[in-house]
Amino acid sequence: MTHSYKGKILISTPDIAGDIFSRSVVLVVNHDENGAFGLILNKKNEAMSEDLLEVFGFNVDVYDGGPVENEKIFFINKGEKITEDYSEITDEFYLTEDLQNVVTAIIEKRKDVSEIKVFYGYTGWSPMQLDNEVSRKLWTVVDVYNLDYTSATDERLWKSIMQNLGGEYLLWANAPDDISMN
């Protein structure tokens, strides 16, 4: 491994179709010689979001972080840290699995729910797997993209980023979901 994609955004290319990664925007949280860990930012899970509304009594959007370990919950938090158990993503955002402290901070109004994004599962790659997928053009790597990782997003995020990249990406942004229909 000669470089790391940590902190970068991956945009799936049209070559990935028919699964959770189709039109995905992934934040790479960690990438080193042991592999990579990321979270899909734009795949909201409506059913889980409704379940949490019933549990907490307030609206919390839940996103499919990826197909690995779907029993695990992850939180991206914006701003002030509410737990000592975290991994820094940027100066403004960090990742934690500390459910108790996150929920307590929201209930006690020390943290607004809009400053938290909830994911179940994650996206993982074995050593060199992500590098190989990028070299095969399954992913487009976007260095620093001005994006609030805790904002509500949906499938339009993928298209918006593609349009902003311009060139051939503009063609991809306007392609149908199933490119064989083109």
C-alpha positions in Angstrom: 0.0 0.0 0.0 1.5 3.3 -1.1 -1.2 5.7 0.0 -4.3 5.9 2.1 -7.8 6.9 1.2 -8.7 7.7 4.8 -10.9 10.8 5.0 -11.8 10.6 1.3 -15.1 10.0 -0.4 -15.6 7.0 -2.7 -18.3 7.4 -5.5 -19.4 4.1 -7.0 -19.2 4.0 -10.8 -22.0 2.6 -13.0 -20.0 -0.6 -13.1 -21.3 -1.4 -9.7 -25.0 -2.1 -10.1 -27.7 -4.2 -8.5 -26.5 -4.2 -4.9 -26.0 -1.9 -1.9 -23.0 -0.2 -3.5 -25.0 0.9 -6.6 -24.9 4.7 -6.6 -23.2 4.8 -3.2 -21.2 7.6 -1.6 -18.8 6.1 1.0 -16.8 7.9 3.5 -13.5 6.1 4.1 -13.0 6.3 7.9 -9.8 4.2 8.0 -7.5 2.7 5.4 -4.1 1.1 6.1 -2.1 -2.0 5.4 -4.8 -4.1 7.2 -7.6 -3.0 4.9 -10.2 -0.3 4.9 -13.3 0.7 6.8 -16.0 3.0 5.5 -19.7 4.0 5.8 -22.2 4.5 3.1 -23.5 8.1 3.5 -26.6 8.0 1.2 -28.6 4.8 1.9 -31.3 5.6 4.4 -33.1 2.7 5.9 -36.7 3.7 6.4 -37.8 0.7 8.4 -35.0 1.1 11.0 -35.6 4.8 11.1 -39.3 4.2 12.0 -38.3 1.6 14.6 -36.0 4.1 16.4 -38.8 6.7 16.3 -40.9 4.2 18.3 -38.0 3.5 20.7 -36.8 7.0 21.4 -39.9 9.1 20.7 -38.0 11.4 18.3 -37.0 11.1 14.7 -33.6 9.5 14.0 -32.6 8.6 10.5 -30.7 5.4 10.2 -28.4 4.6 7.3 -27.1 1.3 5.9 -23.4 1.7 6.6 -22.6 -1.3 4.5 -23.1 -5.1 4.3 -20.6 -6.0 7.1 -21.7 -6.7 10.7 -25.2 -5.4 10.4 -25.8 -5.9 14.1 -23.3 -3.1 14.9 -24.3 0.5 15.3 -22.0 3.4 14.5 -22.4 7.1 14.9 -20.8 10.0 13.2 -20.8 13.0 15.5 -20.3 16.6 14.6 -18.7 19.1 16.9 -18.1 18.6 20.6 -17.1 15.2 21.7 -19.5 13.4 24.0 -17.5 10.3 24.6 -13.9 9.3 25.2 -14.3 6.3 22.9 -14.0 7.7 19.4 -12.0 7.8 16.2 -11.3 11.2 14.6 -12.5 11.6 11.0 -11.7 15.3 10.7 -11.3 18.2 13.2 -15.1 18.6 13.1 -16.3 15.0 12.8 -15.6 11.7 14.7 -16.9 8.2 14.8 -18.0 6.3 17.8 -19.9 3.1 18.8 -20.8 4.5 22.2 -24.6 4.1 22.1 -25.1 5.0 25.7 -23.3 8.3 25.7 -24.8 9.3 22.4 -28.4 8.6 23.4 -27.8 10.2 26.9 -26.4 13.4 25.3 -29.4 13.7 23.0 -32.0 13.0 25.7 -30.2 15.5 28.0 -30.2 18.0 25.2 -26.4 18.3 25.2 -26.3 17.2 21.6 -28.9 17.9 18.9 -30.0 14.8 16.8 -29.0 16.8 13.7 -25.4 16.6 14.8 -25.4 12.8 14.8 -25.7 10.3 11.9 -26.6 6.7 12.7 -25.4 3.7 10.7 -25.9 0.0 11.1 -23.2 -2.1 9.6 -20.2 -0.9 7.7 -18.3 -1.3 4.5 -15.0 -3.2 4.8 -12.1 -4.2 2.5 -9.4 -6.7 3.1 -5.7 -5.6 2.6 -5.2 -4.2 -0.9 -8.9 -4.9 -1.9 -9.9 -1.2 -2.0 -6.8 -0.3 -4.0 -7.6 -3.1 -6.5 -11.3 -1.9 -6.8 -10.1 1.7 -7.4 -7.6 0.5 -10.0 -10.4 -1.4 -11.7 -12.5 1.8 -11.7 -15.3 0.5 -9.5 -14.8 3.6 -7.3 -13.9 7.2 -8.0 -11.9 8.8 -5.2 -12.8 12.3 -4.3 -10.2 14.0 -2.1 -11.9 16.6 0.1 -15.5 17.1 -0.7 -17.3 19.9 1.2 -19.9 17.7 2.8 -21.5 17.6 6.2 -21.3 13.9 7.1 -24.2 14.2 9.5 -26.6 15.8 7.1 -29.6 13.9 5.8 -28.8 12.5 2.4 -30.3 10.2 -0.1 -29.7 8.9 -3.6 -29.5 12.4 -4.9 -26.1 12.9 -3.2 -24.4 10.5 -5.7 -25.8 12.4 -8.6 -24.9 15.8 -7.2 -21.3 14.8 -6.6 -21.1 13.2 -10.1 -22.4 16.4 -11.7 -19.9 18.5 -9.7 -17.1 16.4 -11.0 -18.1 17.2 -14.6 -16.7 15.6 -17.7 -17.5 11.9 -18.1 -19.0 11.9 -14.6 -21.7 14.2 -15.9 -22.7 11.4 -18.3 -22.8 8.9 -15.5 -24.9 11.2 -13.3 -27.6 11.3 -16.0 -27.4 7.6 -16.9 -30.4 5.3 -15.8 -30.0 3.1 -12.7 -29.7 0.1 -15.0 -27.2 1.2 -17.7 -28.3 -1.7 -19.9 -31.5 0.2 -20.4 -29.6 3.1 -22.0 
